[in-house]
Amino acid sequence: MKMPAPFFRICLSIQFAIALPICAVADSKTHNPTWWDKYQYVANNGPTIGGGPSASLNFQGNVDVSNECGPQSETFITLNSAQPKILAAGSNEIFRLPMRGYFSSNGGTNWGGVDLPLPPAQGSNGIDFGSDPTLAFDTRGNVFYGYIVIFFGNGNGINGTEMAVARSTDGGQTYPSVTFFGLEGGSNHFNDKPMITTDANLKSPFRDNVYIAWDAAAGGSTGGGIRVATSTDQGASFTITRADDPSGPGRSIGASPAVGPNGELYVAWNDYVMNAIVFNRSFDGFPFPTTTARPGRHEKRWPINCRSWSIDSIIGCRSIRSQAM
């Protein structure tokens, strides 16, 4: 998600415009809309009611997964490793408020669509919408869909942000349960760019734990940084800790979690002040101490050229740089 700077001081200029069909509006805009474009559209035109058809459209060997007139952005896709033809995906909706989920049971030949839950808006005449989809299956076939929720006041900018994780037991066709947590109000830390994973190791003592990591570096006090939430009850509740120094400033972005073969949790991120890729690790299923991290013990800092930003590559770096651990 791209945030205008400063993102917490936002003024809207409401202008009169000629009403156009939603397809015409979509065609007249950039094909890479941001969430701010979405807010401007929704604030001026109101959200579009209803999603796309339940069946996907096939053409020229590709598949129009959303089969909607308006644009989507920030797509994400995953599969059930036990049944790899079962796919689940997600995207932002630019002209509509909820996140959109997609599902396929035949390896992506055909897709269906579903809306994700949203909490009530804050304040009179406020709105809220989702952004930044991330999905993962566990070993029991549950799919977890993570996203952020952004609350807007009535023309007064951002009221707050919070995390959301919805659970589906039918391969992403429905999401009857959702947990909202980590609310940050007003100009405090902006929850952004979540990534989710599960412990899919059948012999792990932490099998099917759900981990979601995100950054809250912008705004507020020193309590932002890289945050990690853990669920041991299939997404019904989450406990939040910080993966970076819990008493230090929030100066990191791009959290990326992954689980090792024995249930160990790794979280990597970009420390933009140090210009370094940094990661932390946990071996007990409950990530990271809440006390101050000791340099060289809790945090592991790698130079920026350590293969790539991907956590899987960070684990590879660990194997070839064990002398530094």
Secondary structure, 3 states (H helix, E strand, C coil): CCCCCCCCCCCCCCCCCCCCCHHHHHHHCCCCCCHHHHHHHHHHHCCCCCCCCCCCEEECCEEECCCCCCCEEEEEEEEECCEEEEEEEEEEECCCCCCEEEEECCCCCCCEEEECCCCCCCCCCCEEEEEEEEEEECCCCCEEEEEEEEEECCCCCEEEEEEEEEEECCCCCCCCEEEEEEEEECCCCCCEEEEEEECCCCCCCCCCCEEEEEECCCCCCCCCCEEEEEECCCCCCCEEEECCCCCCCCCEEEEEEEECCCCCEEEEEEECCCCEEEEEEECCCCCCCCCCCCECCCEEEEECCCCCCCHHHHHHHHHHCHHHC
